[in-house]
Amino acid sequence: MPSHRKPRTRIRTAAPAVGITTAALASVSLLAQSAGAAPGRPKPTVEEVQRKVDDLYRQAGTATESYNRAKEATDDQREKVGGLLDEVARGTARLNDTRRVLGTYAAEQYRTGGMASTVTLMLADDPQAFFDRNHLMKQLTGREEQALRDFETERAGIAKKRADATRGLERLTASQEALRAGKQDVQTKLAAARTLLSTLTAQEKARLAALEKKKQEEARKKAAELAARQEAARKAAEAAKAAEAAKKPPTTTPGTGTGTGTGTGTPSASTKAAKALAFAREQIGKPYVWGATGPSSYDCSGLTQAAWKAAGVDLPRTTWDQVKAGIRVATDELRPGDLVFFYDDISHVGMYIGNGMMIHAPKPGAYVREESIYYMPIYGSVRPA
């Protein structure tokens, strides 16, 4: 039987502009003027440039998470709209089948002199009104009456699905616009950072590198202090446990176990964390790319999401949602596999590996690497499993 499904309208996603917009260029131009030796305005110091560049990268990180959220919403909405359009097509096919059945009944009534009422009923905008007319109901057999009711139910259902699809397309358009705006925002921030760095002389770049090295050394020192505190806490806990065990009299019980356990139960939290951590280690050296979720490149939340997925745990896409996925833990109580979030706006995340260190995808131009969790201001930490 030929298909009566109408071709679905292709859902187009407008490709975000790849180039830097006029607004971005204007922002970059202003930054370049402030960084250069503009008349009457002192050139910023290397320290000021470092702070500004760091802030621009942080803002780019925030914009990246906004982009990730918009992309997730767009993908979800596109899937919903596609499903609704499929339902409309299937419903239309069923409606056409019912219409053919009613046509058969109309032909039968024509032969018996009852065509006018049925044909009018089929063509009416409100067939339900005819059901309230006793004289028409008396003319219908039980089979005909059910077919008519099915026809009206199917038509009402399709109308609702079409309305839902229309609203869904409107929301999809809004999500796509947010996606384009998010990409533009990221590009603007990154372009501004690159322009600012390009104003530095070779000597100033060397000075900037020295400042970066000093920052990393200070962060590693704090990481070592955390590692020492955690080790001391571990030893104290073991000593307390041993002391408690020494107070209890030894007990002997007959060995009744059969030793037939297979060890195939649900993986423990520590096992899952170990798998997530192993995955993260394998990604070291891969480039940071904003909006990327692997396998060749990642942004910060894309890396943590992929790592925990490898361990069988589904995390949300953005840092703002990942921070809610698990139990909060204090910095001194961090364990390998825990997620550490940074900045007041929770725009960055890394995976704790122990000894005050983490694996993370830092920023554009950098690669997945190990780093002290004190390299950035800590917001809080979460244990996903």
Buried (B, 14 or more C-beta within 10 A) or exposed (E): EEEBBEEEEEBEEEEBEEEBBEEBBEBBEEBBEBBEEEEEEEBBEBEBBBEBBBEBBBBBBBBBBBBBBBBBBBBEBBEBBBBBBBBBBEBBBBBEBBBEBBEEBBEBBEEEEBBEBBBEBBEEEEBEEBBEEEEBEEBBEEEBBEBBBBBBEBBEBBEEBBEBBEEBBEBBEBBBBBBBBBBBBBBBBBBBBBBBBEBBEEEBBEBBEEBEEEBBEEBBEBBBEBBEEBEEEEEEEEEEEEEEEEEEEEEEEEEEEEEEEEEEEEBEBEBBBBBBBEBBBEBEEBBBBBBBBBEEBBBBBBBBBBBBBBBEBEBBBBBBBBBEBBEEBEBEEBBBBBBBBBBEBBBBBBBBBBBBBBBBBBBBEEBBBBBBBBBBEBBBBBBBB
